[in-house]
Amino acid sequence: QVQLVESGGGLVQAGDSLRLSCSSSTRTFSSWTMGWFRQAPGKEREFVAAISWKGGNTYYADFVKGRFSISRENAKKQMYLQMNSLRPEDTALYYCGVELTLHDYGTGLPTAAEFGSWGQGTQVTVSS
């Protein structure tokens, strides 16, 4: 069981930046494709970004392309989400997870059902 802890959320104004972190103590951290999802009140958990186990491949939802950047440092067992030009609609609880079901990103973006080992989430609130 992979255990993940998210941090770095906060209350910011539109146009500001935040950097989220996802940390793990598991020895197998570098073996997993990892991802960020978010969930706003009353909405389903949606895909934000994912990164392959070595970091060579990254994937983004259209609504964050050009604004968010995902990265990882396997030696530190850390994954990050740099969020720039934040918008009020980015307000949500952000989760990191591991890809439990191998996903073919050539056919589309993954759903939350394909990921797991969620942390407790970190709240991002963007005011207008």
N, C-alpha and C positions, 0 to 999 in steps of 0.2 A: 504494500500500500504506500503510494507516494503521498507525502504530506507537504502541503504548500501553504505559504503565508504571504498575503498581499499587503503592501503598504504604499504610502506616498500620496494618497488621495487628499482632498481638501476642498475648501471653498475659494473659488477664484472668479475673476471677472472675464467676460467675453474677450477673446483675443490673447488671454494669458496662456502660460504653459505649465504643465505638470509632468513629472516623471514618476511612473508607477514602477514598483519593484515586486518581484515574486521570488521568494527564497524557498529552498528546500534543503533538507538534511539527508535525503535519500542518496545512496551511493549510485543509483541508476539514473540520476538526473540527466546525464548527457546522452542517454539512450532514447529519450522521448522527443517526439515533436511536441512542442508546447504552444499554447494559445491563450489569447485574452478574449474574454466575452464580457458583455455588459447586460444589465437588466434594469430597466426603468420601472417605476411602480405601475402595476397593471399590465405590463408587457412581458413577452417571452424573452428569455435569455438569447441574445443575438451575438453572432460572431463579429469580432473586431479585427483580429490579426493572429497569425500563426507563424512559427519559425521552426525549420527542420532541426534535427538533432545536432548537426554541426553548425547550424546557422547560415548555411549556404543558400537556402531558399526561404523566402518570406512571402506571405500572402496577406492581403488586406481586403476588408470590405470597402466597397466603392465610397461610402460616406466618410472614410478617414484617409483615403489615398491623398498623398501630398501634405497631410497634416500630422499624421502619427507615424512613428517608426518603432518597430520591434527589434530587439536585440537580445543576446544572451552571452553569459560568461560561464561556461561549463566548469571551469576550475573553481569558480566561486559558488557554483550552483545557484546562479541568479539569472533571472530573465527580467527584461525591462520593457516599458512602453513609454516612449517619449511622445507627449501629446502637446502639439503646438496649435495656435490659432483656435483655441477652444471656443465652442459655441454653446448656448443654453441647451440645445438639443443633445449635447454630449453628457448631460447630467444623468447619472446612473450609478449603480453599484457595479464595480468592475471586479471580475473574477479571473484568476488564472487557472489553467487546467492542463492535463496531459491528454494527448490523443490516444484513446484506448482502441479505437477502431480505425484501421488504416484507411485513409481517405485519399481519393484520387482528385487532386486539386485541379486537374485539367478538365474535370466535368462540372465544377462548381465549388462553392464554398461549403464548409462543414456546418453541421448543426450541433447544438449543445449535447445532443444525445450521443455523439461520437467522442465526446471528451468526458473526463471525470477527474476524481481526486481534487475536487474544488477546494479552494481555501475559503476563508470566511468573507472575503470580499473587502474592497476599500471604496469608500464613497467619494465620488467626484460630483461636485455641485458647481455649475457655472451660472453666474448671474449676468443678466443683460445690462 
